[in-house]
């Protein structure tokens, strides 16, 4: 199939021509530096080139907060336009070929045609996401007091049916996983029984789990607060793991970087979930206070590196079994969503590249001899390496842009879309 690239390839070629000499020189300098410590840069570049992280379809549009949303001219207004914007991001960065859908936000009357459209753009569909945290127009039952864990049986049954519908759509799209996040919880002490709510959640989830195809996974996502502010049914990785273990082998835990209490050691959670075979995937973003959904690496790039250090170690232990689902999950309140996705993708790949450069032999020796400072310095040495020439070289070799954000701006993409698309620029809606 011939891939329909949204951007004129000549624009990228012209952009790259201006940067090629600098990229080659910087790559050669980094290659020499790494060679001195026995690292083959081309082998690392090959690993970087094979890395992939999915884009959320909804992430191509402006996000918001509970107070308001400020759409920008030219942002996508339907699923076809969202796919096109995903294709633009992938064309420029070459590490985001997967698209994660959210229903009913991405509802379509023809999933087969939607899959064909995605494939024509060089994309495939990653996990499908259900939505039982919002009431939809015409919905018979409310989720105001819960969905899968609701006291009302009718609300639970409606939520179960919706998740099973998502699976059926996902099968037609070529997806292989269902991501389930619920906002179920309480705002007042005594509002619900913690245990009864969890038991109802498990019963509902078991019905969804039973509908999974044999080669699918059910990714359970936890979040310690919001929209519930006293208790949340699946509040942390411990409860998440309890649920995944209760459901079965196809149920895994999904870790979102913003869904933890401040200062929680997320990299340790990654290691422990991998230890028991329940690390299903990762949603990348960043935060300062709570579930801020800021661009990945914008606040704490060192934490992102430490997480990838654990992910790389997990892959080295069991390379054939290690296959977590990676996705960028951000809310772009102030920036152009495509630009933020490009920026986040680069931060994620750079963190991965740095983790690949860790001297594992030296780290193991320092750990075994209790040389605390040298173990720390071994990690810090890899983190301090500027891997941008390596990442840029891998991207350009794959057909992407030397500087993806600059290339996007040079293309005039957003200005052109602003003239074509009927974005609701003045609509002051709440968070997506």
C-alpha angles and dihedrals in degrees: 000000000000111000116232105220111202093209124060106257090218089065090058092043091052091047092049093048089063092054105032098095093050093046092050092048094047091045091052091049092050091046090056092048093050093044089061089065095041100261120139105216094200091058090051091047090054090055091048091049091055094052118109135183123183126236120225110235090223091053091073090072129066114277127207148185132256087271100056152317127233112201119202128224112269099022116141118271102187140027094266091056091045090055090050091053090048088054091052091054092048092047091056102039103024096208101086107070095138127080122200114209130210123207135246087012090066098036115159134179091215114041091172091058090046090054091048090051091051093049091049087058092050094257137121132197119258124188120340118229125214124213119216095142095082133052111235127212110277094013112152099213131036128237092203091114098031143300120220090016098036119137088227110083092207091059091050092049091049091051092049091050091050092053091049089050088054090054091051092050091045092054089058091047093051095247121150104197143049118213114207121194120163129187091211115144144093140279098199135047110255093022092118140355108261091214097045091049091052092047091052089049091052093048091050093044091050089060090052092045090054089059094055117113113243093257097046132097129214109219113203115203123203130201126177098215144358137098083022112052106186102040138352122206095226096030105154146002093276094058089040090055091048089055094046092049092048093051101047147248095317092057115089137173120255116207119209113191093222098047098083136083113268115283095012111155098246094174090059090051089053091053094048095047090049089049091063096038095249104111101118104167152318135247110205124213136112137243144189101192113004138324090345094152091211121164114292111265094010096114108018114017091163091063089051089054092048090052091052089048087062092042092052091048090050091051092049091054095052111008095169095051099038109099113134120175110246122199137165109234111182139141111225103205101159107017137066102272094223091052092048091049090052091048092048093047090054092048091050094048091046090053089050092048092051091050089054089057096058112120097238095183093053092043091053092049093050091049093050092049092046091239094157100178095047091049088054093045091051090060093041092051090060092044091053094057114105100230095174093105090053093047093045092049092050090048096048093045088055091052099264130125127279090226107017098192093047091047091050091053092046090053093060089224099148094045091051092049091048088062093048106038127068099223117179093237096170097045109118101201127157128251119320 
